[in-house]
Amino acid sequence: MKQQLEHIVQRINSLAKYPLLVAVDGCGGAGKSTTAQALKTLVEPRHSVQIVSLDHFYTPISAAQQTLVKDEQARDHYFNSQAFRQHTLFPLSMGQDITYQRQDWLTATSSGAYQIRAQGVIIIEGVYAFSRCLRDIYRLSIYVDTLPLMRLQRLQARIQPSVDWISHWRATEEWHHRYEQTRLAVNYLIYG
């Protein structure tokens, strides 16, 4: 993985227009946050780097709702990609700083306002980061892939109030990545 990341850093250094928006997508537990952090460490000697975690933009689905919604309807409930495009990605791509409320989607608590400056390299990491309606804004895209069993073990090991959401979430994200062919659309495929 380190060699792949070094190649990505070279590509970032060759691109002249900033802010440079980079998508890091993949299923839950694949290693997106770890990849984004490793990329930040490698890029920071030359550029400022900020990471935006989509965990702060997700909306929970109750157990009762999980029995009623699936696939596209579930994905759109978990993550409003159009609102994210309009209020976050597009303004950043136009050089406008943004402020958003960080939300813990599993506990429905807010941890206050967070500002992203429209400068340097901005890594957007999370499931649905490279959704089809967002792709034209990114300059680089990465899909982090890992074996399904390892992803499940990582998700279950996280500190969280309950693991009841995991099976519905996984079915939704797997449908999304198949439907949108995310793995085929990205610039780089990394195994985490």
Sequence and secondary structure as in RCSB ss.txt:
>XXXX:A:sequence
MKQQLEHIVQRINSLAKYPLLVAVDGCGGAGKSTTAQALKTLVEPRHSVQIVSLDHFYTPISAAQQTLVKDEQAR
DHYFNSQAFRQHTLFPLSMGQDITYQRQDWLTATSSGAYQIRAQGVIIIEGVYAFSRCLRDIYRLSIYVDTLPLM
RLQRLQARIQPSVDWISHWRATEEWHHRYEQTRLAVNYLIYG
>XXXX:A:secstr
 HHHHHHHHHHHHH   SSEEEEEE STTSSHHHHHHHHHHHHTTTS EEEEEGGGT     HHHHTT  HHHHH
HHH  HHHHIIIIIHHHHTT  EEEEEEETTTTEEEEEEEE SSSEEEEESTTTT GGGGGG SEEEEEE  HHH
HHHHHHHS  S STTHHHHHHHHHHHHHHHTHHHHSSEEEE 
